[in-house]
Amino acid sequence: MDSDLMQTNELLAADLQENIHKMKQRMGNSTDVIVREIKLGMMDVKACVIFIDGLIDSNAVNDFVLESLMIKNDYLSSEELKSEANVLQYLKDYILTTTAVKHDVDDFNGMFHSMLSGSVILLMDGYLSGFSISLSGWKERGITEPTSETVIRGPKEGFTENLRANTAMIRRKIKSPNLWLETIQIGSLTQTDVALLYINGVANEKIVKEVLTRLKRIDIDGILESNYIEELIQDEAKTPFPTVFNSERPDVIAASLLEGKVAILVDGTPYVLVVPALFVSFIHSAEDYYHRADIGSLIRLLRYLGIFIALLAPSVYVAVTTFHIEMIPRTLLGSLAAQREGVPFPAFIEAMIMEITFEILREAGIRMPRNIGQAMSIVGSIVLGTAAVEAGLISPAMVIVVSITAVANFVIPSNDMAISIRLLRFPFIFLGASFGLFGISLGFITLVLHLSSLRSFGVPYLSPFAPFDLQGQKDGLLRAPIRFMIFRPKLIARHNLMRQRVRPPK
């Protein structure tokens, strides 16, 4: 860390004016720091209330702090309250009419952290400590429907940027005292609150300790989004696949906790991390469990089929049209030959041009203003595709293959996994253009071996397929009826594996 940014922790002095002067000096006389000096009731004791304008509820400060402290109170002037301990305890027990009194403050670092977290600081002249009163009241986004994980049937609420609101939504789902929460601050400058959430007695203690150890090991100046935490705690960085799951749906996080996983919540972001993460976690959707088992299984099979199409369709087309023409039926071969007549590029260059063009249109549609972004991407795709075909630069078959590939990529519920598939599509196109189907097969075998070698906090990434778990197949490729999903995943939750004892209706 930069030594200029590191401040030694200094204790508060007994002189109130000295504390105010040092506080203003440390904060550069910032204009949003409000200092209100008062006297405590009928006591001849000066005090001050310090807070950051915009981070607290000013009405609550007036009603619960200033009004309570400035009233005429004879007991405050009695001789038995001359000692510091008695005054502080009396203020806490009888005067301050709010339950938000957090803890005593006796050093500047603790005072700054409380102030910048939305607390009011109460200091008194002649005393070496004060109070931190949590009265945060900044503007924040309300609870809305998740934007990246939409469902037809199921809860419509999503996480917000407020950490306490997010933990409350999970508490509403799991009303158990065994749902334990630990909070630490990460980032020497941002001091971001990071919460660790798990169900005691269900989650694996070794995984919980490992997650906490990795979090405490982080030494960075700031945490602005949960991806900072994800990259700093993941097992393997040299892989295109995500090994830490994230979601903005409280029901998904609650379901993960019930399986024995650990959730990591970061203040300031609506995306909650979950570890350990498996490959199937990125393929399954919350809606799989809100429909009947047969419908959920069918949708899940279509999703796996979409992954294969999104990954291999362009490369297989390039390989077949380049090296394996004998595999194409004669009628279809004649049609493809007629389409490619006059096209100046080989199939590989053709595919790369279309894929890169579509990726540019996709990115442009995301970055442009929302009201014209979707229209721009749709119209751009149609216009460019039609113009390229009419100009003889691209064959119509290639446009169809790339379009099907792009649509299949949207079937993947997790955006992180969808991006990984998009990234791997280009190496497979190169293998198909260089070695045909043999190259694609070799690349796919290498990909499966790579997936088999991955671990997420010690749990195999391809579980329950490799290693094979018979019980886990009930929620793997297909989804069994809920009454048959009796046990939790044994590689994740090592204790309390029994989830239910259901008797089928007669």
Secondary structure by P-SEA (a helix, b strand, c coil): ccccccccbbbbcccaaaaaaaaaaaacccccbbbbbbbcccccbbbbbbbbcccccaaaaacccccccccccccccccccccaaaaaaaaacccccccccccccccaaaaaaaaaabbbbbbbcccccbbbbbbcccccccccccccccccccccccccccaaaaaaaaaaacccccbbbbbbbccccccbbbbbbbbcccccaaaaaaaaaaaaaccccccccaaaaaaacccccccccccccccccaaaaaaaaaabbbbbbbccccbbbbccccccccccccccccccaaaaaaaaaaaaaaaaaaccaaaaaaaaaccccccccaaaaaaaaaaaccccccaaaaaaaaaaaaaaaaaaaaacccccaaaaaaaaaaaaaaaaaaaccccaaaaaaaaaaaaaaaccccaaaaaaaaaaaaaaaaaaacccaaaaaaaaaaaaaaaaaccccccccccccccccccccccccccccccccccccccccccccccccccccc
